[in-house]
């Protein structure tokens, strides 16, 4: 029995998932870096008591970098998919 597997589609699916996730994470990180603040500030007697600005900026920078890397990986996977064959056929052993 011959089984066909769509290889290029799998790479493009992974690229799409990374693109969607990066499109959510990168703007959120940018917002947190520029104007956001932690929820702990809403419940503390004084702002920046539980989470310092330095800790928050480190977290927001990581979030921005994480989203940017996801977007870059999506672009890389989409371009790499051009070099993959559309379908791969392989023999399956009989049961």
N, CA, C and O atoms as a CHARMM CRD file, in Angstrom:
* protein
*
  380
    1    1 UNK  N      0.84700  -1.17300   0.00000 PROA 1      0.00000
    2    1 UNK  CA     0.00000   0.00000   0.00000 PROA 1      0.00000
    3    1 UNK  C      0.89500   1.24000   0.00000 PROA 1      0.00000
    4    1 UNK  O      1.84600   1.32800   0.77700 PROA 1      0.00000
    5    2 UNK  N      0.58900   2.17800  -0.86100 PROA 2      0.00000
    6    2 UNK  CA     1.36600   3.41800  -0.97700 PROA 2      0.00000
    7    2 UNK  C      0.60000   4.53300  -0.27100 PROA 2      0.00000
    8    2 UNK  O     -0.59900   4.71800  -0.47900 PROA 2      0.00000
    9    3 UNK  N      1.30900   5.25200   0.54800 PROA 3      0.00000
   10    3 UNK  CA     0.70400   6.36700   1.27600 PROA 3      0.00000
   11    3 UNK  C      1.36600   7.65700   0.82600 PROA 3      0.00000
   12    3 UNK  O      2.59100   7.73300   0.74000 PROA 3      0.00000
   13    4 UNK  N      0.55700   8.67700   0.53900 PROA 4      0.00000
   14    4 UNK  CA     1.08200   9.97800   0.12300 PROA 4      0.00000
   15    4 UNK  C      0.97700  10.94800   1.29600 PROA 4      0.00000
   16    4 UNK  O     -0.04600  11.02100   1.97800 PROA 4      0.00000
   17    5 UNK  N      2.04900  11.68300   1.51000 PROA 5      0.00000
   18    5 UNK  CA     2.10000  12.66700   2.59500 PROA 5      0.00000
   19    5 UNK  C      2.39900  14.02900   1.97200 PROA 5      0.00000
   20    5 UNK  O      3.31300  14.16400   1.15800 PROA 5      0.00000
   21    6 UNK  N      1.64000  15.00300   2.35300 PROA 6      0.00000
   22    6 UNK  CA     1.82900  16.35900   1.83800 PROA 6      0.00000
   23    6 UNK  C      2.88400  17.06900   2.69100 PROA 6      0.00000
   24    6 UNK  O      2.59300  17.48700   3.81100 PROA 6      0.00000
   25    7 UNK  N      4.08900  17.20500   2.17400 PROA 7      0.00000
   26    7 UNK  CA     5.21300  17.72800   2.94700 PROA 7      0.00000
   27    7 UNK  C      5.23100  19.25400   2.94500 PROA 7      0.00000
   28    7 UNK  O      5.39300  19.87500   3.99500 PROA 7      0.00000
   29    8 UNK  N      5.06800  19.84700   1.79400 PROA 8      0.00000
   30    8 UNK  CA     5.11900  21.30900   1.71400 PROA 8      0.00000
   31    8 UNK  C      3.99000  21.94200   2.52600 PROA 8      0.00000
   32    8 UNK  O      4.17400  22.99600   3.13400 PROA 8      0.00000
   33    9 UNK  N      2.85200  21.31400   2.53400 PROA 9      0.00000
   34    9 UNK  CA     1.71700  21.82800   3.31000 PROA 9      0.00000
   35    9 UNK  C      1.97900  21.81200   4.80000 PROA 9      0.00000
   36    9 UNK  O      1.52900  22.70500   5.51900 PROA 9      0.00000
   37   10 UNK  N      2.70900  20.80000   5.27800 PROA 10     0.00000
   38   10 UNK  CA     3.04000  20.75100   6.70400 PROA 10     0.00000
   39   10 UNK  C      3.95600  21.90800   7.09900 PROA 10     0.00000
   40   10 UNK  O      3.78100  22.50600   8.16100 PROA 10     0.00000
   41   11 UNK  N      4.92600  22.22000   6.24900 PROA 11     0.00000
   42   11 UNK  CA     5.82800  23.34000   6.53800 PROA 11     0.00000
   43   11 UNK  C      5.06900  24.66300   6.51300 PROA 11     0.00000
   44   11 UNK  O      5.31100  25.54600   7.33700 PROA 11     0.00000
   45   12 UNK  N      4.15700  24.78900   5.56800 PROA 12     0.00000
   46   12 UNK  CA     3.37800  26.03400   5.50200 PROA 12     0.00000
   47   12 UNK  C      2.39500  26.15300   6.66000 PROA 12     0.00000
   48   12 UNK  O      2.12100  27.25600   7.13300 PROA 12     0.00000
   49   13 UNK  N      1.86700  25.03000   7.11400 PROA 13     0.00000
   50   13 UNK  CA     0.99200  25.05000   8.28800 PROA 13     0.00000
   51   13 UNK  C      1.75900  25.51100   9.52500 PROA 13     0.00000
   52   13 UNK  O      1.26400  26.33100  10.29900 PROA 13     0.00000
   53   14 UNK  N      2.96300  24.98400   9.70700 PROA 14     0.00000
   54   14 UNK  CA     3.79600  25.41300  10.83500 PROA 14     0.00000
   55   14 UNK  C      4.13500  26.89700  10.72000 PROA 14     0.00000
   56   14 UNK  O      4.13200  27.61600  11.72000 PROA 14     0.00000
   57   15 UNK  N      4.42900  27.35700   9.50100 PROA 15     0.00000
   58   15 UNK  CA     4.72100  28.77700   9.29600 PROA 15     0.00000
   59   15 UNK  C      3.51600  29.63400   9.65600 PROA 15     0.00000
   60   15 UNK  O      3.66500  30.69500  10.26200 PROA 15     0.00000
   61   16 UNK  N      2.33400  29.18300   9.29000 PROA 16     0.00000
   62   16 UNK  CA     1.12400  29.93100   9.61600 PROA 16     0.00000
   63   16 UNK  C      0.87400  30.00700  11.10900 PROA 16     0.00000
   64   16 UNK  O      0.47200  31.05100  11.62200 PROA 16     0.00000
   65   17 UNK  N      1.11300  28.90100  11.81300 PROA 17     0.00000
   66   17 UNK  CA     0.92500  28.90800  13.27000 PROA 17     0.00000
   67   17 UNK  C      1.92100  29.84000  13.94900 PROA 17     0.00000
   68   17 UNK  O      1.55300  30.59000  14.85300 PROA 17     0.00000
   69   18 UNK  N      3.18200  29.79900  13.51700 PROA 18     0.00000
   70   18 UNK  CA     4.17100  30.71500  14.09000 PROA 18     0.00000
   71   18 UNK  C      3.82600  32.16700  13.76900 PROA 18     0.00000
   72   18 UNK  O      4.02900  33.04800  14.60400 PROA 18     0.00000
   73   19 UNK  N      3.30800  32.42500  12.57200 PROA 19     0.00000
   74   19 UNK  CA     2.95600  33.79600  12.19800 PROA 19     0.00000
   75   19 UNK  C      1.80900  34.32300  13.05500 PROA 19     0.00000
   76   19 UNK  O      1.84400  35.46700  13.50800 PROA 19     0.00000
   77   20 UNK  N      0.79900  33.49600  13.27600 PROA 20     0.00000
   78   20 UNK  CA    -0.33600  33.93700  14.09100 PROA 20     0.00000
   79   20 UNK  C      0.10600  34.20400  15.52900 PROA 20     0.00000
   80   20 UNK  O     -0.24600  35.22600  16.11700 PROA 20     0.00000
   81   21 UNK  N      0.88200  33.27400  16.08600 PROA 21     0.00000
   82   21 UNK  CA     1.31900  33.44600  17.46600 PROA 21     0.00000
   83   21 UNK  C      2.24800  34.66000  17.60700 PROA 21     0.00000
   84   21 UNK  O      2.13500  35.41900  18.57000 PROA 21     0.00000
   85   22 UNK  N      3.15500  34.83900  16.65900 PROA 22     0.00000
   86   22 UNK  CA     4.04400  35.99600  16.69900 PROA 22     0.00000
   87   22 UNK  C      3.30100  37.30700  16.50800 PROA 22     0.00000
   88   22 UNK  O      3.67800  38.33300  17.07300 PROA 22     0.00000
   89   23 UNK  N      2.22800  37.26700  15.69700 PROA 23     0.00000
   90   23 UNK  CA     1.43300  38.48100  15.47500 PROA 23     0.00000
   91   23 UNK  C      0.67600  38.89100  16.74000 PROA 23     0.00000
   92   23 UNK  O      0.32100  40.06000  16.89100 PROA 23     0.00000
   93   24 UNK  N      0.42900  37.95600  17.63800 PROA 24     0.00000
   94   24 UNK  CA    -0.19000  38.30700  18.92200 PROA 24     0.00000
   95   24 UNK  C      0.85800  38.71900  19.96100 PROA 24     0.00000
   96   24 UNK  O      0.64400  39.66800  20.71500 PROA 24     0.00000
   97   25 UNK  N      1.98300  38.01000  20.00100 PROA 25     0.00000
   98   25 UNK  CA     2.96800  38.22400  21.06200 PROA 25     0.00000
   99   25 UNK  C      3.78100  39.49900  20.85900 PROA 25     0.00000
  100   25 UNK  O      4.03900  40.21700  21.82500 PROA 25     0.00000
  101   26 UNK  N      4.18700  39.79600  19.63100 PROA 26     0.00000
  102   26 UNK  CA     5.04500  40.95900  19.39200 PROA 26     0.00000
  103   26 UNK  C      4.35300  42.29300  19.72700 PROA 26     0.00000
  104   26 UNK  O      4.94200  43.10700  20.43800 PROA 26     0.00000
  105   27 UNK  N      3.13200  42.54500  19.24600 PROA 27     0.00000
  106   27 UNK  CA     2.48400  43.81600  19.62800 PROA 27     0.00000
  107   27 UNK  C      2.18700  43.91000  21.12600 PROA 27     0.00000
  108   27 UNK  O      2.27100  44.98800  21.71500 PROA 27     0.00000
  109   28 UNK  N      1.83900  42.77300  21.73700 PROA 28     0.00000
  110   28 UNK  CA     1.60300  42.78300  23.19200 PROA 28     0.00000
  111   28 UNK  C      2.87800  43.16200  23.93800 PROA 28     0.00000
  112   28 UNK  O      2.83700  43.94400  24.88800 PROA 28     0.00000
  113   29 UNK  N      4.01100  42.60700  23.50900 PROA 29     0.00000
  114   29 UNK  CA     5.28800  42.95900  24.12500 PROA 29     0.00000
  115   29 UNK  C      5.63600  44.42300  23.91400 PROA 29     0.00000
  116   29 UNK  O      6.14600  45.08300  24.82000 PROA 29     0.00000
  117   30 UNK  N      5.36400  44.92600  22.72800 PROA 30     0.00000
  118   30 UNK  CA     5.63600  46.34100  22.44700 PROA 30     0.00000
  119   30 UNK  C      4.74300  47.23900  23.30700 PROA 30     0.00000
  120   30 UNK  O      5.19800  48.25500  23.83300 PROA 30     0.00000
  121   31 UNK  N      3.47700  46.85900  23.44500 PROA 31     0.00000
  122   31 UNK  CA     2.57900  47.63900  24.30000 PROA 31     0.00000
  123   31 UNK  C      3.06000  47.61900  25.75000 PROA 31     0.00000
  124   31 UNK  O      3.09300  48.65700  26.41200 PROA 31     0.00000
  125   32 UNK  N      3.43300  46.43100  26.24400 PROA 32     0.00000
  126   32 UNK  CA     3.90500  46.33400  27.62600 PROA 32     0.00000
  127   32 UNK  C      5.18500  47.13900  27.82900 PROA 32     0.00000
  128   32 UNK  O      5.39900  47.71200  28.89700 PROA 32     0.00000
  129   33 UNK  N      6.02200  47.18100  26.81900 PROA 33     0.00000
  130   33 UNK  CA     7.27700  47.91300  26.91600 PROA 33     0.00000
  131   33 UNK  C      7.04700  49.42400  26.95300 PROA 33     0.00000
  132   33 UNK  O      7.75800  50.14400  27.65400 PROA 33     0.00000
  133   34 UNK  N      6.06200  49.89900  26.20600 PROA 34     0.00000
  134   34 UNK  CA     5.85000  51.34500  26.07700 PROA 34     0.00000
  135   34 UNK  C      4.83200  51.87800  27.09200 PROA 34     0.00000
  136   34 UNK  O      5.11500  52.85100  27.79100 PROA 34     0.00000
  137   35 UNK  N      3.65100  51.25400  27.18000 PROA 35     0.00000
  138   35 UNK  CA     2.58100  51.84600  27.98700 PROA 35     0.00000
  139   35 UNK  C      1.98500  50.90900  29.02000 PROA 35     0.00000
  140   35 UNK  O      1.23800  51.36200  29.88700 PROA 35     0.00000
  141   36 UNK  N      2.28300  49.63500  28.96300 PROA 36     0.00000
  142   36 UNK  CA     1.63800  48.68000  29.85600 PROA 36     0.00000
  143   36 UNK  C      2.23200  48.68200  31.25100 PROA 36     0.00000
  144   36 UNK  O      3.31100  49.22200  31.49600 PROA 36     0.00000
  145   37 UNK  N      1.49500  48.06300  32.15100 PROA 37     0.00000
  146   37 UNK  CA     1.98200  47.88000  33.51600 PROA 37     0.00000
  147   37 UNK  C      1.38000  46.58800  34.05200 PROA 37     0.00000
  148   37 UNK  O      0.33300  46.15200  33.57400 PROA 37     0.00000
  149   38 UNK  N      2.01500  45.97600  35.02400 PROA 38     0.00000
  150   38 UNK  CA     1.50400  44.69500  35.53400 PROA 38     0.00000
  151   38 UNK  C      0.20300  44.86300  36.29400 PROA 38     0.00000
  152   38 UNK  O     -0.08400  45.93400  36.83000 PROA 38     0.00000
  153   39 UNK  N     -0.58900  43.78700  36.33500 PROA 39     0.00000
  154   39 UNK  CA    -1.85600  43.81800  37.06900 PROA 39     0.00000
  155   39 UNK  C     -1.62400  43.97500  38.57200 PROA 39     0.00000
  156   39 UNK  O     -2.51500  44.42100  39.29600 PROA 39     0.00000
  157   40 UNK  N     -0.45400  43.61800  39.03100 PROA 40     0.00000
  158   40 UNK  CA    -0.15200  43.76000  40.45600 PROA 40     0.00000
  159   40 UNK  C     -0.24700  45.22100  40.89300 PROA 40     0.00000
  160   40 UNK  O     -0.51600  45.49300  42.06300 PROA 40     0.00000
  161   41 UNK  N     -0.03400  46.15500  39.98300 PROA 41     0.00000
  162   41 UNK  CA    -0.14700  47.57700  40.34200 PROA 41     0.00000
  163   41 UNK  C     -1.58100  47.96500  40.69300 PROA 41     0.00000
  164   41 UNK  O     -1.79500  48.92200  41.43600 PROA 41     0.00000
  165   42 UNK  N     -2.55800  47.23900  40.17200 PROA 42     0.00000
  166   42 UNK  CA    -3.95400  47.55500  40.47700 PROA 42     0.00000
  167   42 UNK  C     -4.32700  47.17900  41.90600 PROA 42     0.00000
  168   42 UNK  O     -5.21300  47.79000  42.50200 PROA 42     0.00000
  169   43 UNK  N     -3.65200  46.17800  42.45100 PROA 43     0.00000
  170   43 UNK  CA    -4.02300  45.64500  43.75800 PROA 43     0.00000
  171   43 UNK  C     -3.04400  46.00800  44.87600 PROA 43     0.00000
  172   43 UNK  O     -3.28800  45.65400  46.02900 PROA 43     0.00000
  173   44 UNK  N     -1.97700  46.68100  44.57900 PROA 44     0.00000
  174   44 UNK  CA    -1.00200  47.03300  45.61400 PROA 44     0.00000
  175   44 UNK  C     -1.29000  48.44100  46.14300 PROA 44     0.00000
  176   44 UNK  O     -1.87100  49.26200  45.43300 PROA 44     0.00000
  177   45 UNK  N     -0.89100  48.71800  47.37200 PROA 45     0.00000
  178   45 UNK  CA    -1.11300  50.05800  47.93800 PROA 45     0.00000
  179   45 UNK  C     -0.34100  51.14700  47.18600 PROA 45     0.00000
  180   45 UNK  O     -0.81600  52.27500  47.05300 PROA 45     0.00000
  181   46 UNK  N      0.85100  50.79700  46.70000 PROA 46     0.00000
  182   46 UNK  CA     1.64900  51.74900  45.92300 PROA 46     0.00000
  183   46 UNK  C      2.06400  51.07800  44.62200 PROA 46     0.00000
  184   46 UNK  O      2.42300  49.90100  44.62700 PROA 46     0.00000
  185   47 UNK  N      2.02200  51.80300  43.50600 PROA 47     0.00000
  186   47 UNK  CA     2.43400  51.20000  42.23600 PROA 47     0.00000
  187   47 UNK  C      3.89000  50.74100  42.27200 PROA 47     0.00000
  188   47 UNK  O      4.72800  51.34200  42.94400 PROA 47     0.00000
  189   48 UNK  N      4.16900  49.69500  41.55500 PROA 48     0.00000
  190   48 UNK  CA     5.50600  49.12100  41.40600 PROA 48     0.00000
  191   48 UNK  C      6.07300  48.61100  42.73200 PROA 48     0.00000
  192   48 UNK  O      7.28800  48.60000  42.92900 PROA 48     0.00000
  193   49 UNK  N      5.20900  48.19900  43.61700 PROA 49     0.00000
  194   49 UNK  CA     5.65300  47.66400  44.89300 PROA 49     0.00000
  195   49 UNK  C      5.99200  46.17300  44.78200 PROA 49     0.00000
  196   49 UNK  O      7.01900  45.73400  45.30100 PROA 49     0.00000
  197   50 UNK  N      5.15100  45.40300  44.11900 PROA 50     0.00000
  198   50 UNK  CA     5.37800  43.96000  44.00100 PROA 50     0.00000
  199   50 UNK  C      6.29300  43.61700  42.82800 PROA 50     0.00000
  200   50 UNK  O      7.16800  42.75900  42.94100 PROA 50     0.00000
  201   51 UNK  N      6.08400  44.28700  41.71500 PROA 51     0.00000
  202   51 UNK  CA     6.90300  44.08100  40.51700 PROA 51     0.00000
  203   51 UNK  C      7.58400  45.40300  40.21400 PROA 51     0.00000
  204   51 UNK  O      6.91700  46.42200  40.03900 PROA 51     0.00000
  205   52 UNK  N      8.91100  45.39300  40.15100 PROA 52     0.00000
  206   52 UNK  CA     9.63700  46.63200  39.87700 PROA 52     0.00000
  207   52 UNK  C      9.59200  46.94200  38.38500 PROA 52     0.00000
  208   52 UNK  O      9.30200  46.07600  37.56100 PROA 52     0.00000
  209   53 UNK  N      9.88400  48.18300  38.06300 PROA 53     0.00000
  210   53 UNK  CA     9.92400  48.58500  36.64700 PROA 53     0.00000
  211   53 UNK  C     10.98500  47.79200  35.88100 PROA 53     0.00000
  212   53 UNK  O     10.77300  47.40900  34.73100 PROA 53     0.00000
  213   54 UNK  N     12.10000  47.55700  36.51600 PROA 54     0.00000
  214   54 UNK  CA    13.17400  46.79800  35.86100 PROA 54     0.00000
  215   54 UNK  C     12.70900  45.38800  35.51800 PROA 54     0.00000
  216   54 UNK  O     12.97300  44.89900  34.42000 PROA 54     0.00000
  217   55 UNK  N     12.02400  44.73600  36.43800 PROA 55     0.00000
  218   55 UNK  CA    11.50400  43.39000  36.16800 PROA 55     0.00000
  219   55 UNK  C     10.45800  43.42200  35.06500 PROA 55     0.00000
  220   55 UNK  O     10.43200  42.53900  34.20700 PROA 55     0.00000
  221   56 UNK  N      9.60200  44.42700  35.08100 PROA 56     0.00000
  222   56 UNK  CA     8.55800  44.52600  34.07100 PROA 56     0.00000
  223   56 UNK  C      9.14500  44.78700  32.68500 PROA 56     0.00000
  224   56 UNK  O      8.69800  44.19900  31.70000 PROA 56     0.00000
  225   57 UNK  N     10.13900  45.66400  32.60700 PROA 57     0.00000
  226   57 UNK  CA    10.75700  45.94300  31.31500 PROA 57     0.00000
  227   57 UNK  C     11.51600  44.72600  30.79400 PROA 57     0.00000
  228   57 UNK  O     11.55000  44.49500  29.58500 PROA 57     0.00000
  229   58 UNK  N     12.12100  43.95200  31.67800 PROA 58     0.00000
  230   58 UNK  CA    12.79700  42.72200  31.26800 PROA 58     0.00000
  231   58 UNK  C     11.77600  41.73200  30.69600 PROA 58     0.00000
  232   58 UNK  O     12.02700  41.10300  29.66800 PROA 58     0.00000
  233   59 UNK  N     10.63700  41.59900  31.35900 PROA 59     0.00000
  234   59 UNK  CA     9.57900  40.70400  30.88300 PROA 59     0.00000
  235   59 UNK  C      9.02400  41.18400  29.54400 PROA 59     0.00000
  236   59 UNK  O      8.84900  40.38200  28.62600 PROA 59     0.00000
  237   60 UNK  N      8.74900  42.47200  29.42400 PROA 60     0.00000
  238   60 UNK  CA     8.18600  43.01400  28.18500 PROA 60     0.00000
  239   60 UNK  C      9.17700  42.88100  27.03100 PROA 60     0.00000
  240   60 UNK  O      8.77800  42.59500  25.90100 PROA 60     0.00000
  241   61 UNK  N     10.45000  43.08300  27.30500 PROA 61     0.00000
  242   61 UNK  CA    11.46400  42.90100  26.27100 PROA 61     0.00000
  243   61 UNK  C     11.54600  41.46300  25.81000 PROA 61     0.00000
  244   61 UNK  O     11.69600  41.19600  24.61800 PROA 61     0.00000
  245   62 UNK  N     11.44800  40.52900  26.75500 PROA 62     0.00000
  246   62 UNK  CA    11.43600  39.12200  26.38400 PROA 62     0.00000
  247   62 UNK  C     10.22000  38.80500  25.52400 PROA 62     0.00000
  248   62 UNK  O     10.32600  38.09000  24.52700 PROA 62     0.00000
  249   63 UNK  N      9.06200  39.34100  25.91300 PROA 63     0.00000
  250   63 UNK  CA     7.83600  39.07600  25.16600 PROA 63     0.00000
  251   63 UNK  C      7.92400  39.62700  23.74400 PROA 63     0.00000
  252   63 UNK  O      7.47800  38.97800  22.79700 PROA 63     0.00000
  253   64 UNK  N      8.49200  40.81100  23.59500 PROA 64     0.00000
  254   64 UNK  CA     8.67200  41.40400  22.27400 PROA 64     0.00000
  255   64 UNK  C      9.64200  40.57800  21.43500 PROA 64     0.00000
  256   64 UNK  O      9.38300  40.31800  20.26000 PROA 64     0.00000
  257   65 UNK  N     10.74300  40.17000  22.02700 PROA 65     0.00000
  258   65 UNK  CA    11.71800  39.36100  21.30700 PROA 65     0.00000
  259   65 UNK  C     11.13700  38.00300  20.92000 PROA 65     0.00000
  260   65 UNK  O     11.38500  37.51300  19.81900 PROA 65     0.00000
  261   66 UNK  N     10.37300  37.40200  21.81200 PROA 66     0.00000
  262   66 UNK  CA     9.73100  36.11700  21.54100 PROA 66     0.00000
  263   66 UNK  C      8.78400  36.22800  20.34200 PROA 66     0.00000
  264   66 UNK  O      8.79500  35.36500  19.46400 PROA 66     0.00000
  265   67 UNK  N      7.97300  37.27900  20.30000 PROA 67     0.00000
  266   67 UNK  CA     7.06500  37.48000  19.17200 PROA 67     0.00000
  267   67 UNK  C      7.80700  37.73000  17.87500 PROA 67     0.00000
  268   67 UNK  O      7.40800  37.23100  16.82300 PROA 67     0.00000
  269   68 UNK  N      8.88800  38.50000  17.94200 PROA 68     0.00000
  270   68 UNK  CA     9.67600  38.77800  16.73600 PROA 68     0.00000
  271   68 UNK  C     10.34900  37.51000  16.21300 PROA 68     0.00000
  272   68 UNK  O     10.43000  37.30300  15.00200 PROA 68     0.00000
  273   69 UNK  N     10.82700  36.66900  17.11600 PROA 69     0.00000
  274   69 UNK  CA    11.44800  35.41000  16.69900 PROA 69     0.00000
  275   69 UNK  C     10.41000  34.48100  16.07900 PROA 69     0.00000
  276   69 UNK  O     10.70400  33.79800  15.09800 PROA 69     0.00000
  277   70 UNK  N      9.21500  34.44700  16.63000 PROA 70     0.00000
  278   70 UNK  CA     8.14700  33.63300  16.03400 PROA 70     0.00000
  279   70 UNK  C      7.82700  34.11600  14.61800 PROA 70     0.00000
  280   70 UNK  O      7.64400  33.30000  13.71500 PROA 70     0.00000
  281   71 UNK  N      7.76100  35.41600  14.42100 PROA 71     0.00000
  282   71 UNK  CA     7.50900  35.95200  13.08200 PROA 71     0.00000
  283   71 UNK  C      8.65800  35.63200  12.12300 PROA 71     0.00000
  284   71 UNK  O      8.42400  35.27900  10.96700 PROA 71     0.00000
  285   72 UNK  N      9.89000  35.75400  12.59900 PROA 72     0.00000
  286   72 UNK  CA    11.03700  35.44100  11.75300 PROA 72     0.00000
  287   72 UNK  C     11.06100  33.95700  11.39300 PROA 72     0.00000
  288   72 UNK  O     11.38400  33.60200  10.26000 PROA 72     0.00000
  289   73 UNK  N     10.72800  33.10300  12.33300 PROA 73     0.00000
  290   73 UNK  CA    10.68400  31.67300  12.06100 PROA 73     0.00000
  291   73 UNK  C      9.57600  31.34700  11.06100 PROA 73     0.00000
  292   73 UNK  O      9.73800  30.45900  10.22400 PROA 73     0.00000
  293   74 UNK  N      8.47000  32.04800  11.14000 PROA 74     0.00000
  294   74 UNK  CA     7.39200  31.85300  10.17000 PROA 74     0.00000
  295   74 UNK  C      7.84900  32.20400   8.76100 PROA 74     0.00000
  296   74 UNK  O      7.56900  31.46700   7.81500 PROA 74     0.00000
  297   75 UNK  N      8.54600  33.31600   8.61700 PROA 75     0.00000
  298   75 UNK  CA     9.05600  33.71300   7.30100 PROA 75     0.00000
  299   75 UNK  C     10.06700  32.69400   6.79800 PROA 75     0.00000
  300   75 UNK  O     10.04100  32.32500   5.62400 PROA 75     0.00000
  301   76 UNK  N     10.95600  32.23600   7.67000 PROA 76     0.00000
  302   76 UNK  CA    11.96200  31.25100   7.27700 PROA 76     0.00000
  303   76 UNK  C     11.30700  29.94600   6.83200 PROA 76     0.00000
  304   76 UNK  O     11.68700  29.39100   5.80100 PROA 76     0.00000
  305   77 UNK  N     10.34000  29.45200   7.58100 PROA 77     0.00000
  306   77 UNK  CA     9.66400  28.21100   7.21400 PROA 77     0.00000
  307   77 UNK  C      8.90400  28.34700   5.90800 PROA 77     0.00000
  308   77 UNK  O      8.90100  27.41900   5.10100 PROA 77     0.00000
  309   78 UNK  N      8.26500  29.47400   5.68500 PROA 78     0.00000
  310   78 UNK  CA     7.52500  29.68400   4.45100 PROA 78     0.00000
  311   78 UNK  C      8.46700  29.69200   3.24600 PROA 78     0.00000
  312   78 UNK  O      8.15000  29.12700   2.19900 PROA 78     0.00000
  313   79 UNK  N      9.61300  30.33000   3.40100 PROA 79     0.00000
  314   79 UNK  CA    10.59700  30.34200   2.30300 PROA 79     0.00000
  315   79 UNK  C     11.23800  28.97600   2.10900 PROA 79     0.00000
  316   79 UNK  O     11.50700  28.57200   0.97800 PROA 79     0.00000
  317   80 UNK  N     11.48600  28.26500   3.20000 PROA 80     0.00000
  318   80 UNK  CA    12.09100  26.94500   3.11200 PROA 80     0.00000
  319   80 UNK  C     11.15000  25.94400   2.44600 PROA 80     0.00000
  320   80 UNK  O     11.60200  24.99500   1.80500 PROA 80     0.00000
  321   81 UNK  N      9.84800  26.15500   2.59500 PROA 81     0.00000
  322   81 UNK  CA     8.86500  25.24100   2.01500 PROA 81     0.00000
  323   81 UNK  C      8.94800  25.19800   0.49300 PROA 81     0.00000
  324   81 UNK  O      8.51500  24.21800  -0.11400 PROA 81     0.00000
  325   82 UNK  N      9.48800  26.22600  -0.13000 PROA 82     0.00000
  326   82 UNK  CA     9.62900  26.22300  -1.59200 PROA 82     0.00000
  327   82 UNK  C     10.56200  25.12400  -2.06700 PROA 82     0.00000
  328   82 UNK  O     10.42000  24.63700  -3.18900 PROA 82     0.00000
  329   83 UNK  N     11.51400  24.72500  -1.23100 PROA 83     0.00000
  330   83 UNK  CA    12.49200  23.71700  -1.62300 PROA 83     0.00000
  331   83 UNK  C     12.00700  22.29500  -1.34800 PROA 83     0.00000
  332   83 UNK  O     12.64300  21.33300  -1.78000 PROA 83     0.00000
  333   84 UNK  N     10.91100  22.15200  -0.64700 PROA 84     0.00000
  334   84 UNK  CA    10.38700  20.82600  -0.32800 PROA 84     0.00000
  335   84 UNK  C      9.47200  20.33400  -1.44200 PROA 84     0.00000
  336   84 UNK  O      8.82500  21.14100  -2.11100 PROA 84     0.00000
  337   85 UNK  N      9.40900  19.02900  -1.64700 PROA 85     0.00000
  338   85 UNK  CA     8.46000  18.51000  -2.63700 PROA 85     0.00000
  339   85 UNK  C      7.02600  18.65600  -2.12900 PROA 85     0.00000
  340   85 UNK  O      6.77600  18.67900  -0.92400 PROA 85     0.00000
  341   86 UNK  N      6.09900  18.75200  -3.06700 PROA 86     0.00000
  342   86 UNK  CA     4.69700  18.89000  -2.68000 PROA 86     0.00000
  343   86 UNK  C      4.19300  17.62900  -1.97600 PROA 86     0.00000
  344   86 UNK  O      3.54600  17.71400  -0.93200 PROA 86     0.00000
  345   87 UNK  N      4.48700  16.47600  -2.54000 PROA 87     0.00000
  346   87 UNK  CA     4.04300  15.19100  -1.98500 PROA 87     0.00000
  347   87 UNK  C      5.22300  14.24300  -1.87000 PROA 87     0.00000
  348   87 UNK  O      6.17000  14.31800  -2.65300 PROA 87     0.00000
  349   88 UNK  N      5.16200  13.35400  -0.89300 PROA 88     0.00000
  350   88 UNK  CA     6.12700  12.26800  -0.75200 PROA 88     0.00000
  351   88 UNK  C      5.32800  10.97500  -0.65000 PROA 88     0.00000
  352   88 UNK  O      4.39600  10.87100   0.14700 PROA 88     0.00000
  353   89 UNK  N      5.70300   9.98900  -1.46600 PROA 89     0.00000
  354   89 UNK  CA     5.04100   8.68600  -1.42300 PROA 89     0.00000
  355   89 UNK  C      5.94700   7.70200  -0.73000 PROA 89     0.00000
  356   89 UNK  O      7.16300   7.71800  -0.92500 PROA 89     0.00000
  357   90 UNK  N      5.34900   6.83100   0.09400 PROA 90     0.00000
  358   90 UNK  CA     6.13500   5.81600   0.76600 PROA 90     0.00000
  359   90 UNK  C      5.30400   4.54800   0.92300 PROA 90     0.00000
  360   90 UNK  O      4.07700   4.58000   1.02100 PROA 90     0.00000
  361   91 UNK  N      6.01500   3.44700   0.94100 PROA 91     0.00000
  362   91 UNK  CA     5.37500   2.14300   1.08100 PROA 91     0.00000
  363   91 UNK  C      5.05800   1.88200   2.54600 PROA 91     0.00000
  364   91 UNK  O      5.87700   2.15700   3.42300 PROA 91     0.00000
  365   92 UNK  N      3.86900   1.35200   2.80700 PROA 92     0.00000
  366   92 UNK  CA     3.50200   0.93600   4.14600 PROA 92     0.00000
  367   92 UNK  C      3.52300  -0.57800   4.21300 PROA 92     0.00000
  368   92 UNK  O      3.06500  -1.24300   3.28300 PROA 92     0.00000
  369   93 UNK  N      4.03900  -1.12700   5.28100 PROA 93     0.00000
  370   93 UNK  CA     4.02200  -2.58300   5.39500 PROA 93     0.00000
  371   93 UNK  C      2.59300  -3.10300   5.55400 PROA 93     0.00000
  372   93 UNK  O      1.73100  -2.44100   6.13200 PROA 93     0.00000
  373   94 UNK  N      2.37200  -4.29900   5.02600 PROA 94     0.00000
  374   94 UNK  CA     1.03400  -4.91000   5.13100 PROA 94     0.00000
  375   94 UNK  C      0.77000  -5.32300   6.57000 PROA 94     0.00000
  376   94 UNK  O      1.67900  -5.79300   7.25400 PROA 94     0.00000
  377   95 UNK  N     -0.45900  -5.15600   7.03800 PROA 95     0.00000
  378   95 UNK  CA    -0.76300  -5.52100   8.45000 PROA 95     0.00000
  379   95 UNK  C     -0.77100  -6.99700   8.71200 PROA 95     0.00000
  380   95 UNK  O     -1.01000  -7.42200   9.84200 PROA 95     0.00000
